[in-house]
């Protein structure tokens, strides 16, 4: 993914790609966690930690508000 204002690239793959798709519509973190737990073999605690980290990274890269 290219962030045009900063010309920085961000590589997203696997679950990150799925999260990015899910973020096309406004969803709560709880909804994201529920979806990822249902679609992948991961427990809710690990999913929440990873999603929180993903969202923090996206905000730091100015790709999410």
C-alpha positions as CSV (number, residue, x, y, z in Angstrom):
1,X,0.0,0.0,0.0
2,X,1.3,3.5,-0.8
3,X,0.5,6.4,1.4
4,X,0.5,9.2,-1.2
5,X,1.0,12.2,1.2
6,X,4.2,10.7,2.6
7,X,5.2,8.5,-0.3
8,X,5.7,5.6,2.2
9,X,4.9,2.0,1.4
10,X,3.3,-0.3,3.9
11,X,3.3,-4.0,3.3
12,X,0.1,-5.8,4.5
13,X,-0.4,-9.5,4.1
14,X,-2.4,-12.4,5.6
15,X,-4.7,-11.4,8.4
16,X,-3.6,-7.7,7.9
17,X,-5.1,-7.8,4.4
18,X,-8.3,-9.1,5.8
19,X,-8.4,-6.5,8.5
20,X,-7.9,-3.8,5.9
21,X,-10.9,-5.2,3.9
22,X,-13.0,-5.2,7.1
23,X,-12.1,-1.6,7.8
24,X,-13.7,-0.5,4.5
25,X,-16.8,-0.3,6.7
26,X,-16.9,1.2,10.2
27,X,-16.5,-1.6,12.7
28,X,-15.6,-1.7,16.4
29,X,-12.6,-3.5,17.6
30,X,-14.9,-6.1,19.2
31,X,-16.4,-6.8,15.7
32,X,-13.0,-7.1,14.2
33,X,-11.9,-9.5,16.9
34,X,-15.1,-11.6,16.5
35,X,-14.6,-11.8,12.7
36,X,-10.9,-12.8,12.9
37,X,-11.5,-15.4,15.5
38,X,-14.3,-16.9,13.4
39,X,-12.2,-16.9,10.2
40,X,-8.8,-17.9,11.6
41,X,-7.6,-20.4,14.2
42,X,-6.7,-17.8,16.8
43,X,-7.9,-17.1,20.3
44,X,-9.7,-13.9,21.1
45,X,-6.8,-12.5,23.4
46,X,-4.2,-13.0,20.7
47,X,-6.5,-11.6,18.0
48,X,-7.2,-8.5,20.1
49,X,-3.5,-7.8,20.8
50,X,-2.6,-8.2,17.1
51,X,-5.5,-6.1,15.9
52,X,-4.7,-3.4,18.4
53,X,-1.1,-3.4,17.1
54,X,-2.3,-3.3,13.5
55,X,-4.6,-0.4,14.2
56,X,-1.8,1.5,16.0
57,X,0.6,0.9,13.1
58,X,-2.0,2.1,10.7
59,X,-2.7,5.3,12.7
60,X,1.1,5.9,13.1
61,X,1.4,5.6,9.3
62,X,-1.5,8.1,9.1
63,X,-3.6,5.5,7.2
64,X,-6.3,5.6,9.8
65,X,-7.8,8.3,11.8
